[in-house]
Amino acid sequence: MTLRSLQSAVLAALIFSAVAPIGAVAADEALTNAADVLSLSAEQARRRIPVQVSGVVTVAETDPKWKGKFFIQDATGGVFINNTNSQQPTVGDVVQVWGESHAGSYAPDITQPAWKKLGTAPLPPAKPVSAERLMSGAEDGQRVEVSGVVRSAQKGKTKLMLELASGGYRFRAFVPSSLNLDPDTLIGATVRVRGTDAASFNAPLRHILTVAMYVPLESDFIVDQAADTAIRRGPFTPLDGIAQYRKHGESGSCIRVKGVVTFQRPGEDIFLHDATGGLQVKTTETNRFAPGEVIEAVGFPDVERFLPCLQDATLIRTADSRETVSPEQTHLDELLTGLHHADPITLRGKLLDRSYRKAGLPANKPAELRSILVLQNSNLVFSAEVAPGDGFARLEDIPIGSTLEVSGICLLQLGEEGQAEAFQMLVPGANHITIVQKPDWWTPKRLLTGLAVVLTILLVAMIWSVMILRKNSALRASIAEKVIAQQELQKAHDLLEWRVEERTKQLKFEMTARKEAEVQFKATLKERTRLAQELHDTLEQSLTGIGLQLDTA
């Protein structure tokens, strides 16, 4: 029986012995292996399905950031245990875990766990995978084996952090620092690492960003091919020869270059120049080198965005005397053909705009504020990033529209055909910028200001005109209403006069009729009075006479 078979048998026996449930959840209601948990969708995992699994602890970091969390792996796969208890098992422990399903920030995991140690067992065998498979995230939580070339190595308190390159991908591996290896001797070595694949992710989006390998045992780190230490004593490669044909060149091998420092962004890159041209050397080193210093760089040749560069370089000071590299006066046509990348150049352009941005620096250092000048040469617009230094504040005083002469490092952006699509200049400081010609009095800013004033006046005039028109319209409406009212009043007046006149005529007629009636009445009354008197006087005398006569008789 092989060692691997023996390990698998021991693991299976220990897990089989733990079939009895130890939580309140019945076994027939719970998910019982890692594959069941990993097969859940995010929506299903959020339902807090009971889980009861057993397996070997493959990762249990003591870093406080882990807060007791760990990975286990059984015969079906590996899963993350979101343990928040202070107690944490160790690598190699066989544990039984019961808890609830959780969607996790990338893959489903187990939350609210309780666990019990059942014993110890060898770690599960690591499955060989390609770098492409590793970076896909499909092996998250699984023990895998992958090969790569060490690009950088840093020694921490408990771990040796390696950055590996394989198949065009880069990932980190954390191996035991007990190996007592000099990190510098590992750079350029081809190694195999066996460990648990742990994804780094964007939690809100549940998107994978990169992966890290946690290597628990010294035996899980194998150096297949040691780094070629002779490279530091070998011949120098011309700076323009990095991307050229080399008959004996090997993939992933280091090269050695030498050049004069023209510009540096500590912790990011440094630019070198020799008789053949310029080169961008990318490095995380923060040691500062003055322009003109002659240094060596050992790193990995690469092509990034169709342009050569040296990646993960180690910088070495030399005793050579300093040299002065003067920027070359350049025309736009030369840049568009792909010339002068990473070289110091001088170019003129018209200032269109300015802004500022904070540049990233190594940890524990404040970010630098860099000025970004937007310039135009012919029909091409480019930017110039100015590093802080003496005279930095005066950049704010340069009028927009000025013609400037700028000296700095040219960074091209090429297309697939090798033609420059855009470029940027890295300017060491404000003293590398000269005002060739200030703009006319009618600068774009002033023109815009003038246009704004004219538009404001026109707007005010329009508003005033609208207000006057509204007032005139209201006045005309008022006058029209008054005219109509006056006409109505005149009509009423005329009607009233006509009615008065008619009534007057009627009253005159009535008065005349009344007078006539009164005259007639008076005449009748007079006549009646006369008749009454006559009747009274005559009749009374007659009756009196008759009465006397009767009395006499």
C-alpha positions in Angstrom: 0.0 0.0 0.0 1.4 3.4 -1.0 1.7 6.3 1.4 -1.1 8.2 -0.3 -3.5 5.2 -0.1 -2.6 4.8 3.6 -3.4 8.5 4.2 -6.8 8.2 2.4 -7.6 5.0 4.4 -6.9 6.7 7.7 -8.9 9.7 6.8 -11.9 7.6 5.7 -11.8 5.6 8.9 -11.8 8.6 11.1 -14.6 10.3 9.2 -16.6 7.1 9.2 -16.3 6.8 12.9 -17.9 10.2 13.3 -21.2 9.3 11.7 -23.2 9.7 14.9 -24.7 13.1 15.2 -23.5 15.4 17.9 -25.7 18.4 17.4 -29.4 18.9 17.8 -29.9 18.5 14.0 -30.8 15.0 12.8 -28.4 13.5 10.3 -31.1 12.9 7.7 -32.0 16.6 7.7 -28.5 17.9 7.3 -26.0 18.3 4.4 -23.4 15.7 5.2 -20.4 16.5 2.9 -18.5 19.5 1.5 -19.8 18.8 -2.1 -23.4 19.2 -0.9 -22.6 22.6 0.6 -20.6 23.8 -2.4 -23.4 22.8 -4.8 -25.9 25.2 -3.2 -26.8 28.4 -5.0 -26.4 31.6 -3.1 -30.2 31.8 -2.6 -30.3 28.2 -1.3 -27.4 28.8 1.0 -29.1 31.8 2.6 -31.9 29.5 3.8 -29.5 28.4 6.7 -29.8 24.7 5.9 -28.4 22.4 8.6 -24.9 21.1 7.9 -23.0 18.3 9.5 -19.7 17.3 7.9 -16.4 15.7 9.0 -13.0 16.3 7.5 -9.3 17.1 7.9 -8.3 20.7 8.7 -6.2 21.9 5.8 -5.8 25.6 6.7 -6.0 27.2 10.2 -4.0 30.4 10.2 -3.0 32.0 13.5 -3.1 35.5 12.0 -5.7 37.6 14.0 -7.4 38.5 10.7 -8.6 34.9 10.5 -10.3 35.1 13.9 -10.5 31.4 14.3 -11.7 30.6 10.8 -10.4 27.5 9.0 -10.8 25.1 6.0 -11.6 21.4 6.1 -11.6 18.9 3.4 -13.4 15.5 3.1 -13.5 13.0 0.3 -15.8 15.2 -1.8 -14.1 18.5 -1.5 -13.0 21.4 0.8 -15.2 24.0 2.4 -14.6 27.2 4.5 -15.7 27.2 8.2 -16.7 30.7 9.2 -15.8 30.0 12.8 -15.9 33.1 15.1 -15.0 31.3 18.3 -11.7 31.9 20.0 -10.9 28.2 19.8 -9.4 27.0 16.5 -8.3 23.5 15.4 -4.8 23.0 13.9 -3.8 21.7 10.5 -4.1 17.9 10.4 -6.9 17.6 13.0 -9.9 15.5 12.0 -13.0 17.4 13.1 -16.7 17.0 13.0 -18.5 20.3 12.3 -22.2 21.1 12.5 -23.7 24.4 11.7 -25.7 26.2 9.0 -25.3 26.9 5.3 -24.2 30.5 4.4 -23.9 32.1 1.0 -20.4 33.4 1.7 -18.7 36.3 0.0 -17.6 34.1 -2.9 -18.4 30.4 -2.4 -21.0 28.8 0.0 -19.6 28.1 3.5 -20.6 27.0 6.9 -21.6 29.5 9.6 -22.6 29.3 13.3 -20.4 26.3 13.6 -19.6 24.0 16.5 -16.9 21.5 16.1 -15.3 18.5 17.9 -11.9 17.0 17.3 -12.0 13.3 16.5 -8.3 12.7 16.0 -5.5 13.6 13.5 -4.7 12.4 10.0 -2.4 13.2 7.1 -3.5 16.0 4.8 -5.5 14.9 1.7 -3.4 14.5 -1.4 -3.0 17.7 -3.5 -4.6 17.6 -7.0 -2.2 19.0 -9.7 -3.9 21.8 -11.5 -2.9 24.4 -14.1 -2.5 28.1 -13.3 -5.6 28.8 -15.4 -7.7 26.4 -13.4 -6.3 27.8 -10.2 -7.2 31.4 -11.1 -10.7 30.5 -12.2 -11.7 30.0 -8.6 -13.2 26.6 -9.3 -10.7 25.0 -6.8 -11.6 27.3 -4.0 -11.0 25.5 -0.6 -9.4 22.5 -2.3 -5.8 21.2 -1.8 -4.1 21.6 -5.1 -0.6 21.5 -6.5 0.6 24.1 -9.0 4.0 25.1 -10.4 5.4 28.6 -11.0 8.4 30.9 -11.1 9.1 32.9 -8.0 8.9 36.6 -8.9 9.3 38.1 -5.5 9.8 36.8 -1.9 9.4 38.5 1.4 9.9 37.0 4.8 7.3 37.7 7.6 7.1 36.6 11.2 5.4 33.3 10.5 5.2 33.0 6.8 7.4 33.4 3.7 5.2 35.3 1.1 6.0 34.3 -2.5 4.6 35.8 -5.6 4.5 33.3 -8.4 4.0 33.6 -12.1 2.7 30.7 -14.2 1.0 30.6 -17.6 0.6 34.4 -17.7 -1.0 34.6 -14.3 0.3 35.8 -10.9 -0.7 34.5 -7.5 0.6 34.5 -4.0 1.7 31.5 -1.9 2.3 31.6 1.9 4.8 28.9 3.0 6.2 28.2 6.4 9.0 30.5 7.4 10.7 27.6 9.2 12.2 26.6 5.9 15.0 29.2 6.7 15.4 30.1 3.0 17.0 33.3 1.9 14.2 35.0 -0.1 16.7 36.5 -2.6 17.9 33.0 -3.6 14.4 32.0 -4.5 13.7 34.7 -7.1 13.8 33.1 -10.5 13.4 29.6 -9.1 10.8 27.2 -10.5 8.9 25.7 -7.6 5.9 23.6 -6.9 3.5 24.4 -4.0 0.9 22.2 -2.5 -1.8 23.9 -0.4 -5.3 25.1 -0.2 -6.6 27.5 -2.8 -8.3 30.5 -1.1 -9.9 33.1 -3.3 -9.7 36.9 -2.7 -12.9 38.5 -3.7 -15.1 41.6 -4.0 -17.7 40.7 -1.3 -20.6 43.0 -2.5 -20.3 41.7 -6.0 -19.2 38.2 -5.1 -16.5 38.5 -7.8 -13.1 36.8 -7.6 -10.1 39.1 -7.7 -7.1 36.7 -7.3 -6.2 33.6 -5.3 -3.7 32.7 -2.6 -2.1 29.4 -1.8 -1.8 28.5 1.9 1.0 25.9 2.2 0.9 24.3 5.7 3.9 22.0 5.6 7.6 22.4 4.7 7.3 19.3 2.5 4.6 21.0 0.4 7.2 23.4 -1.0 9.4 21.9 -3.6 12.1 23.7 -5.6 12.2 22.0 -9.0 14.8 24.3 -10.5 17.0 26.6 -8.5 17.5 30.2 -9.6 20.4 30.9 -11.9 22.7 32.9 -9.6 25.2 33.3 -12.4 22.9 35.8 -14.0 24.3 38.5 -11.7 27.7 37.8 -13.2 26.6 37.4 -16.7 26.6 39.9 -19.6 24.3 42.8 -19.7 21.4 42.8 -22.1 21.0 46.1 -24.1 17.9 48.0 -23.0 16.4 47.8 -26.5 17.1 44.0 -26.7 14.6 42.8 -24.1 11.8 42.1 -26.6 14.1 41.2 -29.5 14.9 37.7 -30.7 17.2 35.7 -28.4 18.2 32.2 -29.6 19.0 30.9 -26.2 16.3 32.8 -24.3 14.2 30.8 -21.9 10.7 31.6 -20.7 10.6 32.9 -17.1 14.3 33.5 -16.9 16.0 36.6 -15.5 18.1 39.0 -17.4 20.6 41.6 -16.3 20.6 45.2 -17.6 22.5 48.4 -16.8 21.7 52.0 -17.4 21.5 55.6 -16.2 18.6 56.5 -14.0 16.3 59.1 -15.7 13.3 59.0 -13.5 11.9 57.0 -10.6 8.5 56.4 -8.9 9.6 54.6 -5.7 7.7 51.4 -5.1 6.3 51.5 -8.6 9.0 51.7 -11.3 12.3 53.3 -12.4 13.4 54.3 -15.9 16.9 53.5 -17.2 18.7 54.8 -20.3 21.7 53.4 -22.3 23.1 53.9 -25.7 20.3 51.9 -27.3 17.4 53.6 -25.7 15.2 53.6 -22.6 13.4 51.0 -20.5 10.7 50.9 -17.9 11.8 48.7 -14.9 9.0 47.7 -12.6 10.0 47.1 -9.0 8.5 47.3 -5.5 11.8 48.6 -4.0 11.5 52.0 -2.3 15.3 52.9 -2.2 15.7 56.2 -4.0 18.2 56.7 -6.9 19.1 60.1 -8.1 18.9 60.9 -11.8 22.2 60.3 -13.4 23.2 57.3 -11.2 24.3 54.2 -13.1 22.6 51.1 -11.7 22.1 47.4 -12.5 18.7 45.7 -12.6 18.0 42.0 -12.6 14.4 41.1 -13.5 12.1 39.2 -15.8 11.6 40.5 -19.3 8.0 41.0 -20.3 5.8 42.7 -22.9 3.0 44.7 -21.4 0.4 46.4 -23.6 2.6 45.6 -26.6 5.7 47.4 -25.0 8.8 45.8 -23.4 9.5 46.2 -19.7 11.4 44.5 -16.9 9.2 43.0 -14.2 9.9 42.3 -10.5 13.4 43.7 -10.8 16.1 43.9 -8.1 18.1 47.1 -8.3 21.8 47.2 -7.6 23.9 50.3 -7.1 27.2 50.6 -8.9 30.4 52.6 -8.4 30.2 54.1 -11.8 30.4 57.9 -12.1 27.1 59.7 -12.8 26.1 60.5 -16.3 23.8 63.2 -17.6 21.1 62.2 -20.0 19.6 65.2 -21.9 16.1 64.9 -23.2 15.8 64.7 -27.0 13.8 67.3 -28.9 11.1 65.2 -30.5 8.4 65.6 -33.1 5.0 64.0 -32.8 5.5 61.9 -36.0 8.3 60.0 -34.3 6.2 59.2 -31.3 3.3 57.9 -33.5 5.6 55.4 -35.1 6.4 53.9 -31.7 9.8 55.5 -31.0 11.2 57.0 -27.8 9.2 54.8 -25.3 10.6 55.2 -21.8 13.1 57.7 -23.1 13.5 61.3 -21.9 12.1 63.7 -24.5 11.2 67.3 -25.0 7.9 68.2 -26.6 5.8 71.3 -27.0 2.1 71.5 -26.5 -0.8 73.9 -25.8 -2.1 73.8 -22.3 -5.8 72.8 -22.3 -6.5 71.9 -18.7 -5.0 71.0 -15.4 -6.0 68.7 -12.5 -4.5 66.8 -9.6 -4.4 63.3 -8.4 -3.0 61.4 -5.5 -0.3 58.9 -6.4 0.0 55.6 -4.7 3.1 55.1 -2.6 4.4 52.3 -0.4 2.5 51.6 2.8 2.8 53.8 5.8 3.7 56.8 3.7 1.3 59.7 2.7 0.2 59.8 -0.9 1.9 62.4 -3.2 -0.2 65.0 -4.9 0.8 65.2 -8.6 -0.3 67.7 -11.2 -1.8 66.5 -14.5 -1.4 68.9 -17.4 -3.5 68.2 -20.5 -1.7 69.4 -23.6 -2.3 69.4 -27.3 0.3 69.0 -30.1 -1.2 69.3 -33.5 -4.4 67.2 -33.4 -3.2 64.9 -30.6 -4.0 65.4 -26.9 -1.7 64.0 -24.3 -1.1 64.4 -20.6 1.9 65.3 -18.5 2.1 64.1 -14.9 4.3 66.4 -12.9 6.0 65.1 -9.7 6.0 67.4 -6.7 9.0 69.5 -5.9 10.4 73.0 -6.1 8.1 75.3 -8.1 5.2 72.9 -8.0 2.8 75.6 -6.8 3.6 77.9 -9.8 1.9 75.4 -12.1 -1.4 76.8 -10.9 -0.4 80.2 -12.3 0.2 79.0 -15.8 -2.6 80.4 -17.9 -4.7 78.0 -19.9 -3.9 78.3 -23.6 -0.1 78.8 -23.0 2.3 77.0 -25.2 4.6 74.9 -23.0 7.8 73.0 -23.6 7.8 69.9 -21.4 10.7 67.6 -20.7 10.1 64.2 -19.2 9.8 60.4 -19.8 7.6 59.3 -22.7 5.2 56.5 -22.0 3.5 55.2 -25.2 0.3 53.2 -25.6 0.6 51.0 -28.7 -2.0 49.1 -30.7 -1.6 45.7 -32.1 0.0 47.0 -35.2 2.7 48.8 -33.3 1.4 52.3 -33.9 1.1 54.7 -31.0 -2.5 55.3 -30.0 -1.8 57.7 -27.2 1.1 58.7 -24.9 1.8 60.3 -21.6 4.8 62.2 -20.2 6.2 61.8 -16.7 7.8 65.1 -15.7 10.3 65.0 -12.8 9.3 68.5 -11.6 8.0 71.9 -12.4 11.5 73.1 -13.4 11.2 70.9 -16.5 8.4 73.0 -17.9 9.0 76.2 -19.8 6.4 78.7 -20.9 7.2 79.3 -24.6 4.3 81.6 -25.3 1.5 83.0 -23.2 -2.0 83.0 -24.6 -3.6 86.0 -26.3 -5.7 88.3 -24.0 -8.7 86.5 -25.5 -7.9 83.2 -23.8 -10.5 80.5 -23.9 -11.2 81.2 -20.2 -11.7 84.9 -20.8 -13.7 84.2 -24.0 -16.0 81.9 -22.0 -16.2 84.6 -19.3 -17.1 87.2 -21.9 -19.6 84.9 -23.5 -21.1 84.2 -20.1 -21.4 88.0 -19.4 -23.0 88.6 -22.8 -25.4 85.7 -22.4 -26.2 87.0 -18.9 -27.0 90.4 -20.3 -29.0 88.9 -23.1 -30.8 86.8 -20.6 -31.5 89.8 -18.4 -32.7 91.8 -21.5 -34.9 88.9 -22.5 -36.3 88.6 -19.0 -36.9 92.4 -18.9 -38.5 92.4 -22.4 -40.7 89.5 -21.3 -41.7 91.4 -18.2 -42.4 94.6 -20.2 -44.4 92.6 -22.7 -46.4 91.1 -19.9 -47.0 94.5 -18.4 -48.0 96.0 -21.7 -50.2 93.1 -22.4 -51.8 93.5 -19.0 -52.1 97.2 -19.6 -53.7 96.7 -23.0 -56.1 94.2 -21.4 -56.9 96.7 -18.7 -57.5 99.5 -21.2 -59.7 97.2 -23.3 -61.7 96.3 -20.2 -62.0 100.0 -19.3 -63.1 100.9 -22.8 -65.7 98.1 -22.8 -66.8 99.2 -19.4 -67.0 102.8 -20.6 -69.0 101.7 -23.6 -71.3 99.7 -21.4 -71.6 102.7 -19.1 -72.4 105.0 -22.0 -75.0 102.6 -23.2 -76.5 102.5 -19.7 -76.3 106.3 -19.6 -78.0 106.7 -22.9 -80.6 104.1 -21.9 -81.2 105.9 -18.7 -81.5 109.3 -20.4 -84.0 107.7 -22.9 -85.9 106.2 -20.0 -85.9 109.5 -18.2 -87.1 111.3 -21.3 -89.8 108.8 -21.8 -90.8 108.9 -18.2 -90.8 112.7 -18.3 -93.0 112.6 -21.3 -95.2 110.2 -19.6 -95.3 112.3 -16.4 -96.1 115.4 -18.5 -98.9 113.6 -20.2 -100.1 112.3 -16.9 -99.8 115.7 -15.3 -101.7 117.3 -18.2 -104.4 114.6 -17.9 -104.5 115.1 -14.2 -104.8 118.9 -14.6 -107.5 118.5 -17.1 -109.3 116.0 -14.8 -108.8 118.4 -12.0 -110.3 121.3 -14.0 -113.1 119.1 -15.1 -113.6 118.0 -11.6 -113.6 121.6 -10.3 -116.1 122.6 -13.0 -118.3 119.6 -12.2 -118.0 120.5 -8.5 -118.8 124.1 -9.2 -121.8 123.1 -11.2 -122.9 120.7 -8.6 -122.5 123.4 -5.9 -124.4 125.8 -8.0 -127.2 123.3 -8.6 -127.2 122.4 -4.9 -127.5 126.0 -3.9 -130.1 126.6 -6.4 -132.0 123.5 -5.3 -131.5 124.4 -1.7 -132.6 127.9 -1.9 -135.6 127.4 -4.2 -136.9 124.1 -2.8 -136.5 125.2 0.8 -138.5 128.4 0.1 -141.1 126.4 -1.7 -141.4 123.9 1.0 -141.5 126.5 3.7 -144.2 128.3 1.8 -146.2 125.1 1.5 -145.7 124.4 5.1 -147.0 127.9 6.1 -149.9 127.5 3.8 -150.8 124.2 5.3 -150.5 125.6 8.8 -152.8 128.5 7.8 -155.3 126.2 6.3 
